Amino acid sequence: MNLLAHLLIAEHTDTSFAGQILGDEIKGRLDDRFAPTIRHGIRLHRAIDGHSDAHSAHRRLRNRFDAPLRRYAGILVDIGLDHALARAWPQFHDRPLEAFARYAQRRVIDEWPSQAPFAATRLQGLETILVGYRAPQGIQRALDSVAHRLRRDNPVAAALPALEAQKAAFDQEIALIMRDLYDVISCIDRTPRADA
């Protein structure tokens, strides 16, 4: 899943919003440079990614992409699911997406640890990014960002038409995958361990 789904689950589980963002940034074994709540959020992020990637709906969506996009289908599906989540937002949250995005940005910045690999000031545009997932322009911004971060030349920045062509399939799968993620995450201990 991508940013919006991770932050929605952080709210649902009352866990660290910053840990959800850092889950994409911090690799390998977690040490004590981060507080237990942040470490717990990073572990939760990793669990969400693992269960999402293994989900049958995620696999079905990945199989809809042909070469050369098939190699990047996991990334495209994560972004496409956030696009579907943002468009169907009232099914998943009582507050408007704009209100949640403001709240999420504030929570992430308030929790942001000084040991993070970049400063909290870089997160000032998070609200815009989250709301932007509703529209094709916001998805294009996400695709451009991912394409820029990948090490080699790739077709990700040009994938918007392929994603939009699969919009109905994403709309059909988003409720199932979110429901199953909530079920899985509810089984994970929400209390951060002191030695975590």
N, C-alpha and C positions, 0 to 999 in steps of 0.2 A: 504494500500500500504506500501511498505517498503522504505528504505533509498533512493534508486536511483530515484524512482518516486517522492518522496517528494521534493528532491533537484531540479529535473527537473522542477517541478511546481513552486518552489521558484524562479528559474530563469525566467520562463515564466511570472510570476506575479510581478517580481522585488520586492520581499519581502525577509525577513530575512532567510538566510540559517541556521544560528545558531538556530533560532526559530523552524525551521523544525526538527532539531535534538533534541532539548529540548522538543518538543511535546511528545516524548515517555518517558521523564524523569520527567517532572513536572506534578503532578496530582492536581486535585481540582481547587479551585478558584485562579485566577491570581491576585497577588497583585503588589504593585509598586516597588518591589525589582528589577524588570527587566525594561529596557527602553521600551517605547511604541512600537518601531519597533520589539523588541524581543517578546513582548506579542502578537502582531499582528501575528507574525510567528507561535507562539504556537497555537493560535486560528485557524489559517489557517490549520495547521497540523491536529487539531482535526476535522475540517470540512471535510478535505480530507478523513480521516479515517471513519467518519460517513457516508459520501456519498458512499465511496468505499464498506464498509461492507454491505450497504443496496442495492447495485447495483445487478441487476438480473444476470449479468455475474459472479460476485463474488459468488453469491448463487449457480449458476450452477456448478462452479468449486469446491466449498466446498462439494457439493453433490457427487462428484466423489471419495471421500475418504471414505473408510470403517473403521469400528472399528478395532483397537483402535485409528487409526489416525483421525477418524471423530471428536473426541473431540478437536483436535488441528487444524482442517481444516482451520480455519480463518487465523492462523499464516502461515500455509503451503501455502495458496493461496497468501498471501501478498509476501512471498519469491518467489514463482513461477512466480508471475507477474513481479517482478524485473528481474528474470532470462529471461523471454520472452522479456521484455523491453530492456535489455542489448543486447540480440541477434539480436533484430530488430532495434537497435539504429539508423541507418541511416534514418529510416522512421520518426524519432522524433526529430532529431537534425542535424544541418549542420556540426558541429565539431565532430571529432572522440571521442569516449567514453573516451579514455585516456586523451584527452585535457580537456574535461568537468570535469572529475574526479579530475584532478590537480587544475582546477579553483574552483571547489566546496570545496575541502579541504582547499584551501587558504581562500575562503570566510568565511567558517565556523570558522576557527581559528581566522581570523581577527575580526569577530563579537563576538567571544565567551565572555560572560560576566563573571566578577569575581565572581558573586553570583551563578554561575552554580554549580550543585552538584558534578562535577569533573573538573579537570584542563584540559585546552586545549591541553596539551601535550598528553593526551590519544587519541586525534584525529589525530595524525600523520600518522596513517595507513589507514585513510579513503579512500584515493585515491586507494590503493590496494584493499580494500573491494569493492568499487564501480565497478572497472574494473573486479574484480573477479566474479561478478554476471553473467558474460557471460559464465563461464565454470562450470562444475559440481563440481570441487574442491572448487570453491568460494561459491557455494550453500551449500556444505557440511560444510564449515566454518561457514556460517550463521546459519545453523541448529544446529551445535554444540554450538554456542554462545547462541541461544535461549534455547536449552535444559538445558544448565548450569544455566541460569537465572531463569528457572521455579522452583518452590519450591519443588515439589514432583517428584518422579521417573516418567519418561515419555518416549514415543517412538520417540520423535522428531528427535533425532540424527540419527535414523535409517530410516528416511523417504525419503532419496534421491531416491531410486529405485521407490517408489510410485510417487514422483514428476516427475521424468524423464518419467515414463509411461504415464503421462498426458501432456507431452510437446506440442503435437499438439493442445490440447484443450486450453492451455494457449496462444499459438501462435494465435489461432483463436479469442480469446477474448481481447487481449491486446489493439488493436487499438480502439475497441468500448469503453472499459472502460476509456481509456485515453481521448478520444474525449469527453465523457460525463463529466468527471471530469473537463476538461478545460471549458466546458460550464457552469458548476455549479460554479466553482471558479471565473469565469469572472463576475458573478453576485454579488460576495461578495465585499464589500467596501475594496479597497486596501490601503486606507489611514489609518494609525494607529491613533486611538483617544487618546487624552491626558489623558482621564480617564480610558482607557482600561486596 
